[in-house]
């Protein structure tokens, strides 16, 4: 009910008048206005001075606790002060019950029990909320102030113990039991008094805040108990520490406790002085704040109280523990938090450490998504999102099967290789959907800094983790499906080789301890399912390629594109443009016209763009009010998209001697390649043009050498070879061309030139030749065959060792086209210049080397063939 005044200076005085405490026994109090039979002299002059200046007085005489006192005393709870015997202190009373108590006490015998609360915030304290030891005293003077509060001057009389609270309304009344001081005379007590005086004198020397009056009072106090009470009430101890001194009746023990408190306070003052000397006199505001925090930290360390409470750091530490990182990470985080606690928020390093701890707290160290290991459901998801791609789907189902049997298997590192638009990225999303995992994608195209993968060290300005850790944070789980897009387009410069940094990421034996330079702690990537995509494998470094399982995604045939467009692309674009399937339909003929005349690609991107263009035009008509049902056929496609952008030029280009049709593989799919050769008078020189690479130049020289060495066998005049210069040109000279698969086509063009006979228009070829005329196997057969089919060529010469690659061709392609395997250039010649009636033949036994087949079937171009029906699925 009361709180002490904020005293800026405490002065202790001796009263000249001695108070006689030995009065006659009187009856218990009946009313507040009853005149007491025994009264205590009121030192009015001293009380007035105490109230005006905030001083506390010390009496020269101790009360005789053997005198009869009333058993029941009114209790005045104190919020933040402890009153000791033989002291006079001012108090502020601001609660209604306390004010009523003071009014009644002043009208009576002025006796009051001053007791401290355990918790200052308690408004209506009970016995459980009060300390059991208190100080019995009397009220010397009272003053009322305009703010409604009452200020009193109280004098402590003797120690007492609260036995019980007998009444709580309108104020507390309790039964007390006096406590007498226990004095053990002897040398030990004298030594304790000397020790306390010496510590107090050192404290006076260290601090300028101790009043001179207190020093004088301490020097003139001879009784050990009074000395302990004097210093205990005057020095800046806590309420709990003062209460321990008040509750100790044994003077020796009380002095021992006081000595411990003085020694600790002296150590704090010495350490504060030392810190102040180290910091110096001229400091900025930020330095001053830092100095004060260091003082607090040093004081807390000396007191053994640990770090001060910081809600922000406590919350950060709680988040770190909830993330459940490994012990190594938790130890590092604890060390950084300790550093952060000693920094000022305005310092530059504070934000760096705070950001680092935020990264540690947000990473999913132990959070994993649960795999859905239902193979049937996974198959339905993959079939619903992608047409065909059976090999890829089987591999995913195999992964799920193994995962179901072995829970701790390490994630595979798959690499989808194929032309753009074949569904590599969307396939990764379908895999994540089938597994029930989060999907994260980062593009590595153009990345040429190793720090993009491993992160920057924290010593650099604006440092941050690498893109791997950033993706893990985005996924919020430690086992997402992580797609590394365009891994074949990584760069390298003076800042490092990102491909080399990926070696640890994509190695199942190493990535369990992946260490990002920014985090500088190990993170387990073994649970992540990494999927890489690439257009071509040749630019991927061999060590990196060795760590991945390559799955090829070849281009699509015309029939496959038609099916995919009807099932996936058209419904998607109709929905994207606010159209319905019922109001707009695309015929198969219309889709095939888009494919044949407006796109020429292995994938589906341009096809989707053209369909979107048609949908936009229809959406405009609907927005203008014309909502008639639209059936998109060949005529509608021509009106919407304009003149055809591509045409089949094989018939126009190959009707001349010296021109052959080759097949080439590019990162965007297969392409047909025209090889043109001409001669002019000269001395047998060879000229090569068309921006050819080193491999194609070597193929041209090898083919020319073979012709010269086998001119008679091939029916070529050797004199003509000596008297003419040869010029070989590959059109589209602005496009770089290279690769080891044009040797057969170059040799065929030279034979056609010197035999002055045109090669059949419906024939394309691929394969590399040696000086002895052998035809070597090549890669990219599927892409080359599909390119030939798009160009209207239905007969292809392939090396015999590439027959195995025909298995992966779509069924409709194998039904339409004829494939002739050859071993040598001698086998090629009969197919270039047929002289007999062709016969139908899809697959034939391997001919004997050098023997000409009896019949060769060359199918007509697709322009003259009726449209095939779409196969059922």
C-alpha positions in Angstrom: 0.0 0.0 0.0 3.0 2.3 0.2 6.1 3.1 -1.7 9.3 4.9 -0.6 10.3 8.2 -1.9 13.1 8.4 -4.4 15.8 9.8 -2.1 18.6 11.6 -3.9 20.5 11.8 -0.7 20.2 9.9 2.6 21.4 11.6 5.8 21.5 9.9 9.2 21.3 12.0 12.4 21.2 11.3 16.1 18.3 12.6 18.0 19.3 14.6 21.1 16.3 13.4 23.0 16.2 9.8 24.2 12.9 8.1 23.8 11.6 6.2 26.8 10.3 2.9 25.6 9.5 1.5 29.1 5.9 2.7 29.6 3.1 1.0 31.5 1.1 -1.8 30.0 -2.1 -0.7 28.3 -5.3 -2.4 27.2 -5.8 -3.6 23.6 -7.1 -1.0 21.2 -10.9 -0.8 20.9 -11.5 2.1 18.5 -9.2 4.1 16.3 -10.0 7.3 18.3 -9.3 5.8 21.7 -6.5 7.7 23.6 -3.6 5.3 24.3 -2.4 5.0 27.8 1.1 4.7 26.6 2.6 7.0 23.9 5.9 7.4 22.2 7.6 10.8 22.2 7.3 12.4 18.7 10.5 14.2 17.6 8.6 16.8 15.6 11.5 18.9 14.5 13.3 15.8 13.1 10.2 14.6 11.5 9.5 17.9 9.7 13.0 17.9 8.4 12.7 14.3 7.2 9.5 15.0 5.3 10.9 18.1 3.7 14.3 16.8 2.7 13.7 13.0 2.3 16.2 12.1 5.1 16.2 9.0 7.3 17.0 9.3 11.0 18.7 6.8 13.3 17.8 6.7 16.9 20.5 6.5 19.5 18.6 4.1 21.8 17.1 0.7 21.0 13.6 -0.1 22.1 13.1 -2.6 24.8 11.2 -5.4 23.1 10.5 -6.9 26.5 8.0 -4.1 27.2 4.4 -5.1 26.5 3.2 -4.4 23.0 -0.2 -5.0 21.5 -0.5 -8.5 19.9 -2.5 -7.1 16.9 -1.0 -4.4 14.7 -2.3 -2.7 11.5 -0.2 -3.8 8.5 1.0 -1.3 5.9 2.4 -3.3 2.8 5.3 -1.6 1.1 5.8 -2.2 -2.6 9.5 -1.5 -3.0 11.2 -0.8 0.3 12.3 -2.5 3.5 12.3 -0.5 6.8 14.9 -1.4 9.4 14.7 -0.8 13.2 16.1 2.5 14.5 15.5 4.3 11.2 13.2 7.1 10.2 12.1 7.0 6.6 9.5 8.9 4.5 6.9 6.9 2.7 4.2 7.6 0.1 0.7 6.0 0.6 -1.6 6.1 -2.4 -4.1 3.2 -1.9 -7.4 3.8 -0.3 -7.0 1.2 2.4 -3.5 2.6 3.3 -4.8 6.1 3.6 -7.7 5.0 5.8 -5.1 3.0 7.9 -2.9 6.1 8.4 -5.9 8.3 9.4 -7.0 5.9 12.1 -3.4 5.2 13.3 -2.7 9.0 13.7 -6.0 9.3 15.7 -4.8 6.5 18.0 -1.4 5.3 19.3 0.4 5.8 15.9 1.8 2.2 16.0 2.0 0.5 12.6 3.7 -2.6 11.1 5.7 -2.0 8.0 5.9 -5.1 5.9 7.2 -5.6 2.3 5.3 -7.3 -0.6 6.9 -10.1 -2.5 5.5 -8.8 -5.8 5.1 -5.0 -6.2 2.3 -5.4 -8.8 -0.1 -7.0 -6.3 -2.8 -4.5 -5.5 -4.6 -6.4 -2.7 -1.9 -8.5 -1.0 -2.7 -11.3 1.4 -0.6 -13.1 3.9 0.9 -15.3 1.1 2.0 -12.2 -0.8 3.9 -10.7 2.2 7.3 -11.5 3.6 7.1 -13.1 7.0 9.6 -10.8 8.7 8.7 -7.1 9.2 9.6 -4.0 11.2 7.2 -2.6 13.8 7.2 1.2 13.9 5.3 4.3 14.5 4.1 7.2 12.4 5.7 10.5 13.3 4.1 12.8 10.8 1.7 12.9 7.9 1.2 15.3 5.0 -1.6 15.2 2.3 -0.9 16.4 -1.2 -3.2 17.7 -4.0 -2.7 14.6 -6.1 -4.6 12.6 -3.5 -1.6 10.8 -2.1 -0.5 10.9 1.6 3.1 11.1 2.7 4.2 10.0 6.1 7.4 9.8 8.2 7.8 6.4 10.0 10.2 5.3 12.7 11.3 1.7 12.9 11.1 0.2 16.4 12.0 -3.5 16.4 11.9 -6.7 14.3 8.9 -8.9 14.4 7.4 -12.0 12.7 4.0 -12.1 11.2 2.1 -14.9 12.8 -1.2 -14.5 11.0 -3.5 -12.0 9.4 -6.6 -11.7 11.5 -8.5 -9.1 9.5 -8.4 -7.8 5.9 -11.1 -5.1 5.8 -10.8 -2.2 5.6 -7.1 -2.8 5.9 -4.9 -5.7 7.1 -4.5 -6.4 10.8 -2.0 -9.1 11.8 -0.8 -10.8 15.0 3.0 -10.2 15.5 5.7 -11.9 17.4 8.8 -9.7 18.3 12.3 -11.0 17.4 15.1 -10.1 19.7 18.7 -9.7 18.5 21.0 -12.6 19.3 24.4 -11.2 20.1 27.4 -13.6 20.4 30.2 -11.6 22.1 33.7 -12.4 21.1 36.7 -11.9 18.9 34.9 -13.2 15.8 32.1 -10.6 16.1 34.7 -7.8 16.5 36.5 -9.1 13.4 33.3 -9.1 11.4 32.6 -5.5 12.4 36.1 -4.5 11.4 35.8 -6.4 8.0 32.5 -4.7 7.3 33.8 -1.2 8.1 36.9 -1.9 5.9 34.7 -2.9 2.9 32.4 0.1 3.5 35.4 2.4 3.5 36.7 0.9 0.2 33.3 1.4 -1.3 33.3 5.0 -0.2 36.7 5.5 -1.9 35.5 3.9 -5.2 32.2 5.7 -5.4 31.3 9.3 -5.1 27.6 8.5 -4.5 27.9 7.6 -0.7 26.7 10.6 1.4 29.1 12.0 3.9 26.4 11.8 6.7 26.2 8.0 6.1 30.0 7.8 6.6 29.8 9.8 9.8 26.9 7.7 11.1 28.8 4.4 10.3 31.9 5.6 12.1 30.0 6.5 15.3 27.9 3.3 15.5 29.4 0.9 18.0 26.8 -1.7 18.3 27.2 -4.5 15.6 23.5 -5.0 15.1 22.8 -1.3 14.6 25.7 -1.1 12.1 24.3 -3.9 10.1 20.8 -2.3 10.0 22.3 1.1 9.2 24.3 -0.1 6.1 21.6 -2.6 5.0 18.9 0.1 4.8 21.2 2.7 3.2 23.1 0.9 0.5 21.6 0.0 -3.0 20.7 -3.6 -2.3 17.7 -5.4 -3.8 14.5 -5.9 -1.8 15.2 -9.6 -1.5 18.7 -8.9 -0.1 17.5 -6.3 2.4 14.7 -8.7 3.5 17.3 -11.4 4.2 19.2 -9.0 6.4 16.0 -7.9 8.2 14.9 -11.5 8.8 18.2 -12.5 10.5 18.1 -12.1 14.3 21.6 -13.4 14.8 24.0 -10.4 14.6 27.0 -12.4 13.6 25.2 -14.1 10.7 23.7 -10.8 9.7 27.2 -9.2 9.5 28.5 -12.1 7.4 25.7 -11.7 4.9 26.3 -7.9 4.9 30.0 -8.5 4.2 29.2 -10.7 1.2 26.9 -8.1 -0.2 29.4 -5.3 0.3 32.2 -7.4 -1.3 30.0 -8.0 -4.4 29.0 -4.4 -4.6 32.7 -3.3 -4.3 33.7 -5.7 -7.1 31.0 -4.2 -9.4 32.3 -0.7 -8.7 35.9 -1.7 -9.3 35.0 -3.4 -12.6 32.9 -0.4 -13.7 35.8 1.9 -13.0 38.2 -0.4 -15.0 35.8 -0.5 -18.0 35.4 3.3 -17.8 39.1 3.8 -17.9 39.5 1.5 -20.9 36.8 3.2 -23.0 38.2 6.7 -22.6 36.6 10.1 -22.3 35.6 11.0 -25.8 33.2 8.5 -27.3 30.3 8.8 -29.8 26.7 8.0 -28.8 27.0 4.6 -30.4 30.2 3.9 -28.6 28.7 5.1 -25.4 25.7 2.7 -25.8 28.1 -0.1 -26.5 30.1 0.7 -23.4 27.1 0.7 -21.2 26.1 -2.7 -22.7 29.5 -4.0 -22.0 29.2 -2.7 -18.4 25.9 -4.5 -18.0 27.4 -7.7 -19.4 30.4 -7.5 -17.1 28.3 -6.8 -14.1 26.0 -9.8 -14.9 29.0 -12.1 -15.4 30.4 -11.0 -12.0 27.0 -11.6 -10.4 26.5 -14.9 -12.2 23.2 -13.8 -13.5 23.9 -14.6 -17.2 22.8 -12.5 -20.1 20.1 -9.9 -19.8 16.8 -10.6 -21.4 16.5 -9.7 -25.0 13.1 -10.7 -26.5 14.4 -10.5 -30.1 17.4 -12.8 -29.4 15.2 -15.1 -27.3 12.8 -15.4 -30.2 15.6 -16.1 -32.7 17.1 -18.8 -30.4 13.7 -20.4 -30.1 13.3 -20.5 -33.9 16.8 -22.1 -34.2 16.0 -24.8 -31.7 12.6 -25.5 -33.3 14.4 -26.0 -36.7 16.2 -29.0 -35.0 19.5 -28.6 -36.8 22.5 -30.9 -36.1 24.5 -30.3 -32.9 27.3 -28.7 -34.9 25.0 -26.1 -36.4 23.3 -25.4 -33.0 26.7 -24.9 -31.4 27.7 -22.4 -34.2 24.4 -20.6 -33.9 24.8 -20.3 -30.1 28.3 -18.8 -30.6 27.0 -16.2 -33.1 24.1 -15.3 -30.8 26.5 -14.6 -28.0 28.4 -12.3 -30.4 25.2 -10.6 -31.4 24.2 -9.9 -27.9 27.3 -7.9 -27.3 26.9 -5.7 -30.5 25.0 -2.5 -30.9 22.1 -2.7 -33.4 23.5 0.2 -35.4 26.8 -1.5 -36.1 27.5 -2.9 -39.5 28.4 -6.4 -38.3 25.1 -6.7 -36.3 23.0 -6.9 -39.5 25.4 -9.4 -41.0 25.3 -11.8 -38.0 21.5 -11.4 -37.7 21.0 -12.2 -41.4 23.2 -15.3 -41.0 21.2 -16.5 -38.0 18.0 -15.9 -39.9 19.2 -18.2 -42.6 20.1 -20.9 -40.1 16.7 -20.7 -38.5 14.7 -20.8 -41.7 16.4 -23.7 -43.4 14.5 -27.1 -43.2 17.2 -29.1 -41.3 14.8 -31.8 -40.2 11.5 -31.1 -42.1 10.7 -33.5 -44.9 7.7 -34.1 -47.0 6.2 -37.6 -46.9 6.5 -39.5 -50.2 3.4 -41.0 -51.8 4.6 -44.4 -52.7 1.4 -45.5 -54.6 2.7 -46.7 -58.0 -0.8 -46.8 -59.6 -1.5 -43.2 -58.6 2.0 -42.1 -59.8 1.3 -43.8 -63.2 -2.0 -42.0 -63.6 -0.4 -38.7 -62.8 2.4 -39.2 -65.3 0.0 -40.4 -68.0 -2.3 -37.5 -67.4 0.5 -34.9 -67.8 2.6 -36.4 -70.6 2.0 -38.4 -73.7 4.3 -41.3 -74.4 7.8 -41.0 -72.8 7.5 -44.5 -71.6 11.1 -44.9 -70.8 11.1 -41.9 -68.5 7.9 -43.0 -66.8 9.2 -46.5 -66.2 12.4 -45.0 -64.6 10.3 -42.9 -62.2 8.1 -45.9 -61.2 11.3 -47.9 -60.6 12.5 -45.2 -58.3 9.2 -45.3 -56.3 9.3 -49.0 -56.1 12.9 -49.0 -54.7 12.0 -46.2 -52.3 9.0 -48.2 -51.0 11.3 -51.1 -50.2 14.3 -49.1 -48.9 13.4 -46.0 -47.0 16.9 -44.6 -46.7 17.9 -44.8 -50.4 19.8 -41.9 -51.8 18.2 -39.8 -54.4 19.1 -40.5 -58.0 20.6 -37.8 -60.2 18.6 -37.8 -63.5 19.5 -35.7 -66.5 16.8 -35.2 -69.2 18.5 -34.5 -72.5 16.6 -33.4 -75.6 15.6 -30.6 -77.8 13.7 -27.5 -76.5 10.0 -28.0 -76.1 10.0 -31.7 -75.5 8.7 -31.4 -71.9 11.8 -31.7 -69.8 10.8 -29.1 -67.2 7.2 -30.0 -67.1 8.2 -33.6 -66.6 10.1 -32.6 -63.5 6.9 -30.9 -62.1 4.9 -34.1 -62.8 7.5 -36.2 -60.9 7.2 -33.9 -57.9 3.4 -34.2 -58.1 3.6 -38.0 -58.3 6.0 -38.2 -55.4 4.1 -35.6 -53.3 7.2 -33.5 -52.9 7.8 -29.8 -53.3 9.3 -28.7 -56.7 12.1 -26.2 -57.1 13.7 -25.0 -60.3 16.7 -22.9 -60.9 18.2 -22.0 -64.3 21.9 -22.4 -64.7 22.1 -20.9 -68.2 24.8 -18.3 -68.3 26.0 -18.9 -64.7 29.8 -18.4 -64.6 30.6 -17.7 -61.0 31.3 -20.6 -58.6 29.7 -18.6 -55.8 26.4 -18.9 -57.5 26.5 -22.6 -56.5 28.5 -22.6 -53.2 27.6 -19.1 -52.0 29.7 -16.1 -51.0 31.8 -16.0 -47.8 30.3 -13.8 -45.1 33.4 -11.5 -45.2 32.2 -10.1 -48.6 29.8 -7.2 -48.9 26.2 -8.4 -49.7 27.2 -12.0 -49.2 24.4 -14.6 -49.5 24.1 -18.4 -49.8 24.3 -20.2 -53.2 21.4 -21.0 -55.3 21.2 -24.5 -54.0 20.6 -23.4 -50.4 18.3 -20.7 -51.7 16.2 -23.3 -53.5 16.1 -25.5 -50.4 14.9 -22.6 -48.3 12.2 -21.9 -51.0 11.0 -25.5 -50.9 10.8 -25.4 -47.0 11.6 -29.2 -47.0 14.9 -31.0 -47.2 13.8 -33.5 -49.8 12.2 -31.6 -52.7 12.5 -32.4 -56.4 15.2 -30.0 -57.4 15.5 -29.2 -61.1 18.8 -27.8 -62.5 17.7 -26.4 -65.8 20.1 -25.8 -68.7 23.1 -27.5 -67.1 24.8 -27.7 -70.5 25.0 -23.9 -70.7 27.2 -23.3 -67.6 30.1 -20.9 -68.2 33.5 -20.5 -66.6 35.8 -17.6 -66.1 38.3 -16.2 -63.6 35.7 -16.4 -60.8 35.7 -20.2 -60.9 34.0 -23.1 -62.6 30.4 -23.6 -61.6 30.4 -27.1 -63.2 33.1 -28.1 -60.8 31.1 -26.8 -57.9 28.2 -29.0 -59.0 30.3 -32.1 -58.6 29.8 -32.2 -54.9 26.1 -31.3 -55.2 25.3 -34.1 -57.7 27.5 -36.8 -56.1 25.3 -39.1 -53.9 28.4 -40.1 -52.0 29.4 -36.5 -51.1 26.3 -34.3 -51.0 25.3 -35.5 -47.5 27.9 -33.1 -46.2 27.5 -30.2 -48.7 29.1 -27.1 -47.2 27.9 -23.7 -48.5 30.5 -21.0 -48.1 28.0 -18.6 -46.5 26.6 -21.1 -44.0 30.0 -22.7 -43.3 28.2 -25.7 -41.9 27.3 -29.0 -43.5 23.8 -29.5 -45.0 22.5 -32.9 -46.0 21.4 -32.9 -49.7 21.2 -36.7 -50.0 17.4 -36.7 -49.6 17.0 -34.3 -52.5 16.0 -35.7 -55.9 18.1 -33.7 -58.4 16.9 -33.5 -62.0 19.1 -31.8 -64.6 18.1 -30.8 -68.1 20.2 -30.2 -71.1 19.8 -29.7 -74.9 23.1 -31.4 -75.7 25.5 -33.5 -73.7 28.7 -32.6 -75.5 29.2 -29.3 -73.6 28.7 -30.9 -70.2 32.1 -31.7 -68.6 32.8 -35.4 -68.4 33.2 -35.6 -64.5 29.8 -33.9 -64.1 28.1 -36.0 -66.8 29.5 -39.2 -65.1 27.5 -38.4 -61.9 24.2 -38.2 -63.7 21.9 -40.8 -65.3 21.1 -39.5 -68.7 17.5 -40.1 -70.1 17.0 -38.9 -73.7 13.8 -37.1 -74.7 13.8 -37.1 -78.5 11.6 -35.1 -80.7 8.0 -35.9 -81.6 6.6 -37.2 -84.8 3.7 -35.4 -86.6 1.2 -37.9 -85.3 2.5 -37.5 -81.7 2.3 -33.8 -82.0 -1.3 -34.0 -83.2 -2.3 -36.2 -80.3 -0.5 -34.0 -77.8 -2.1 -30.8 -79.3 -5.6 -32.3 -79.0 -5.2 -33.7 -75.5 -3.0 -31.1 -73.7 -2.2 -27.9 -75.7 -5.6 -27.0 -77.1 -7.5 -27.4 -73.9 -4.8 -25.5 -72.0 -4.9 -22.6 -74.5 -8.7 -22.4 -74.7 -8.8 -22.1 -70.9 -6.1 -19.5 -70.9 -8.0 -17.3 -73.4 -11.4 -17.7 -71.8 -12.8 -20.1 -74.4 -14.6 -23.4 -73.9 -14.1 -26.7 -75.6 -17.8 -26.6 -76.7 -17.4 -23.3 -78.5 -14.1 -24.0 -80.3 -12.9 -27.2 -81.8 -9.7 -28.0 -83.8 -9.8 -30.6 -86.5 -6.9 -33.0 -86.9 -6.3 -31.7 -90.5 -6.1 -28.2 -89.1 -3.5 -29.2 -86.5 -1.5 -31.1 -89.0 -1.4 -28.0 -91.3 -0.1 -25.9 -88.4 2.6 -28.6 -87.8 3.6 -29.0 -91.4 3.4 -25.4 -92.8 4.0 -23.2 -89.7 6.4 -25.0 -87.5 9.5 -27.0 -88.1 10.8 -28.2 -84.7 11.4 -31.3 -82.6 9.4 -29.9 -79.7 6.1 -28.2 -79.2 6.8 -24.6 -78.3 6.1 -23.1 -81.7 3.0 -25.3 -82.1 1.7 -24.0 -78.8 2.4 -20.4 -79.9 0.5 -20.8 -83.2 -2.5 -22.4 -81.5 -2.4 -19.5 -79.0 -2.4 -17.0 -81.9 -5.6 -18.7 -83.3 -7.2 -18.7 -79.9 -6.6 -14.9 -79.5 -8.3 -14.1 -82.8 -11.3 -16.2 -81.9 -11.4 -14.6 -78.4 -11.5 -11.2 -80.0 -14.5 -12.2 -82.1 -16.3 -13.5 -79.0 -15.5 -10.2 -77.2 -17.0 -8.3 -80.1 -20.3 -10.2 -79.8 -19.8 -13.0 -82.4 -20.1 -16.1 -80.2 -20.8 -18.6 -82.9 -19.2 -22.0 -82.6 -15.8 -22.1 -84.4 -14.4 -25.2 -86.0 -10.7 -24.6 -86.8 -9.8 -26.5 -90.0 -7.2 -26.0 -92.7 -9.0 -22.9 -94.2 -9.3 -21.3 -90.8 -5.6 -21.9 -90.0 -4.6 -20.3 -93.3 -6.8 -17.2 -92.7 -5.5 -16.9 -89.1 -1.8 -17.5 -89.6 -1.3 -16.2 -93.1 0.9 -17.8 -95.8 2.8 -20.9 -94.9 6.2 -20.2 -93.4 7.9 -23.5 -94.4 7.7 -25.6 -97.6 9.3 -28.9 -98.6 12.2 -28.0 -100.8 13.7 -31.5 -101.3 12.2 -31.9 -104.8 13.5 -28.5 -106.0 17.0 -28.9 -104.5 17.9 -32.5 -105.3 17.0 -32.7 -109.0 20.5 -31.7 -110.0 23.6 -33.9 -110.2 26.0 -33.1 -107.4 23.4 -32.5 -104.8 22.8 -34.9 -101.9 20.5 -34.8 -98.8 22.2 -35.4 -95.5 20.8 -35.5 -92.0 22.2 -33.6 -89.1 21.6 -33.4 -85.4 21.3 -30.0 -83.6 20.4 -29.1 -80.0 17.0 -28.1 -81.2 16.3 -31.5 -83.0 17.2 -33.1 -86.3 17.6 -31.1 -89.6 18.1 -32.0 -93.2 21.3 -30.8 -94.8 21.9 -30.3 -98.5 25.4 -31.0 -99.8 26.2 -29.3 -103.1 29.3 -30.1 -105.2 30.4 -28.6 -108.5 33.5 -28.7 -110.7 35.5 -26.3 -112.8 38.7 -26.6 -114.9 41.7 -26.8 -112.7 44.4 -29.1 -111.2 42.4 -31.2 -108.8 42.1 -28.7 -105.9 39.3 -28.9 -103.2 37.4 -25.9 -101.9 35.0 -26.1 -98.9 32.5 -23.4 -98.0 29.4 -23.1 -95.8 31.0 -22.3 -92.4 32.0 -25.9 -91.9 33.6 -27.2 -88.7 36.8 -29.2 -88.5 35.0 -32.5 -88.5 33.1 -31.8 -91.7 36.2 -30.6 -93.4 37.9 -33.9 -92.6 34.9 -35.8 -93.8 35.1 -34.0 -97.1 38.8 -34.7 -97.6 38.2 -38.4 -96.7 35.4 -38.7 -99.1 37.5 -37.1 -101.9 40.4 -39.3 -101.2 38.2 -42.4 -101.4 36.8 -41.3 -104.8 40.2 -40.8 -106.2 41.5 -44.1 -105.0 38.4 -46.0 -106.2 37.5 -44.0 -109.3 37.6 -47.0 -111.7 35.4 -49.1 -109.4 32.9 -46.3 -109.1 32.8 -45.7 -112.8 34.5 -42.2 -112.6 37.0 -40.9 -115.2 40.3 -40.4 -113.3 41.5 -37.9 -115.9 38.4 -35.7 -115.1 39.5 -35.7 -111.4 42.9 -34.5 -112.4 41.7 -31.7 -114.7 39.1 -30.2 -112.5 38.9 -28.4 -109.2 36.1 -29.4 -106.8 34.0 -27.0 -104.8 31.8 -28.4 -102.0 29.3 -26.1 -100.4 26.7 -26.5 -97.7 24.0 -23.8 -98.0 22.9 -21.6 -95.1 26.5 -20.3 -94.8 25.7 -18.1 -91.8 24.8 -21.2 -89.7 27.8 -23.1 -88.2 27.8 -26.7 -89.2 29.9 -29.5 -87.7 29.8 -33.1 -86.8 31.0 -36.6 -88.0 27.8 -37.7 -89.7 28.0 -36.0 -93.2 30.7 -38.2 -94.8 28.3 -40.5 -96.7 26.3 -37.5 -98.0 29.5 -35.7 -99.2 30.7 -38.8 -100.9 27.3 -39.3 -102.6 27.3 -35.7 -103.8 30.8 -36.2 -105.4 29.8 -39.5 -107.1 26.6 -37.8 -108.4 28.7 -34.9 -109.8 31.2 -37.0 -111.6 28.7 -39.6 -112.9 26.5 -36.7 -114.0 23.4 -38.4 -112.5 21.0 -36.9 -110.0 20.4 -38.7 -106.8 16.9 -39.9 -106.0 14.8 -37.1 -104.5 13.2 -39.2 -101.8 16.5 -40.3 -100.3 18.4 -39.0 -97.3 21.5 -40.5 -95.7 23.7 -40.2 -92.6 26.9 -41.8 -91.5 30.7 -41.2 -91.4 33.1 -42.7 -93.8 36.7 -43.8 -93.6 39.4 -43.8 -96.3 38.7 -47.5 -96.9 35.0 -46.7 -97.5 33.5 -48.1 -94.3 30.4 -46.4 -93.0 30.7 -45.8 -89.3 27.7 -45.4 -86.8 26.5 -42.0 -85.7 24.2 -40.6 -83.0 20.9 -38.9 -83.0 19.2 -41.3 -85.3 15.7 -40.7 -84.0 16.0 -36.9 -84.4 17.4 -37.3 -87.9 14.7 -39.7 -89.0 12.0 -37.4 -87.8 13.6 -34.5 -89.6 13.6 -36.5 -92.8 9.9 -37.4 -92.3 9.0 -33.7 -91.8 10.8 -32.9 -95.0 8.8 -35.6 -96.9 11.7 -38.0 -97.3 10.6 -41.6 -96.6 13.8 -43.6 -97.4 16.9 -43.2 -95.2 20.3 -44.8 -95.5 21.8 -45.5 -92.1 24.9 -47.3 -90.9 24.2 -51.0 -90.1 25.3 -50.6 -86.5 22.5 -48.0 -86.0 19.8 -50.6 -86.7 19.3 -51.0 -83.0 18.3 -47.3 -82.7 15.3 -47.9 -84.9 13.5 -49.7 -82.0 12.8 -46.4 -80.3 11.1 -44.9 -83.3 7.3 -44.4 -83.1 5.3 -47.2 -84.7 3.7 -44.8 -87.3 7.2 -43.7 -88.4 8.4 -47.2 -88.9 5.3 -48.0 -90.8 5.7 -45.1 -93.2 9.4 -45.1 -93.9 12.0 -47.5 -95.3 15.4 -47.8 -93.7 18.4 -49.2 -95.6 21.4 -50.3 -93.5 24.8 -50.0 -95.2 28.3 -51.2 -94.3 30.4 -49.5 -97.0 30.1 -46.9 -99.7 29.9 -49.8 -102.2 26.5 -50.6 -100.5 25.4 -47.0 -100.8 25.9 -46.6 -104.6 23.0 -48.9 -105.7 20.5 -46.9 -103.6 21.7 -43.6 -105.1 21.1 -44.5 -108.7 18.5 -47.2 -108.9 18.1 -49.0 -112.2 15.6 -51.7 -111.4 12.0 -51.8 -110.3 11.8 -51.3 -106.5 10.1 -53.8 -104.3 8.6 -53.2 -100.9 10.9 -54.1 -98.1 11.0 -52.8 -94.5 13.6 -55.0 -93.0 16.0 -57.2 -94.8 18.9 -59.5 -94.1 22.3 -58.0 -94.0 23.7 -58.0 -97.5 27.1 -59.4 -98.3 29.8 -56.7 -98.3 30.1 -55.1 -101.8 27.1 -56.9 -103.2 24.3 -54.8 -104.7 20.8 -55.6 -103.6 18.5 -56.9 -106.2 15.7 -54.4 -105.6 15.4 -51.1 -103.7 12.0 -49.5 -102.8 11.9 -45.7 -102.8 8.5 -44.4 -101.5 6.9 -41.3 -102.9 7.0 -38.0 -101.1 4.2 -37.2 -98.6 2.8 -34.5 -100.9 1.4 -37.3 -103.2 0.2 -39.5 -100.3 -3.2 -39.3 -98.8 -3.5 -38.2 -95.1 -3.2 -41.0 -92.6 -5.8 -41.5 -89.9 -4.8 -40.6 -86.4 -3.9 -43.8 -84.5 -5.8 -44.7 -81.5 -4.2 -44.6 -78.1 
